[in-house]
């Protein structure tokens, strides 16, 4: 269970999924807490 403080707000973002046949265009990020890369659809907000 995640409890948010009153100062935190849910942020709305828009993501787009671009595919070409069997390929998918994604962005790579890095999680310093887990020390691992992660991947997600491109976009933001």
Secondary structure, DSSP 8 states (H G I E B T S, - for coil): -----TT------EEE-EEETTEEEEEEEEETTTTEEEEEEEEE-
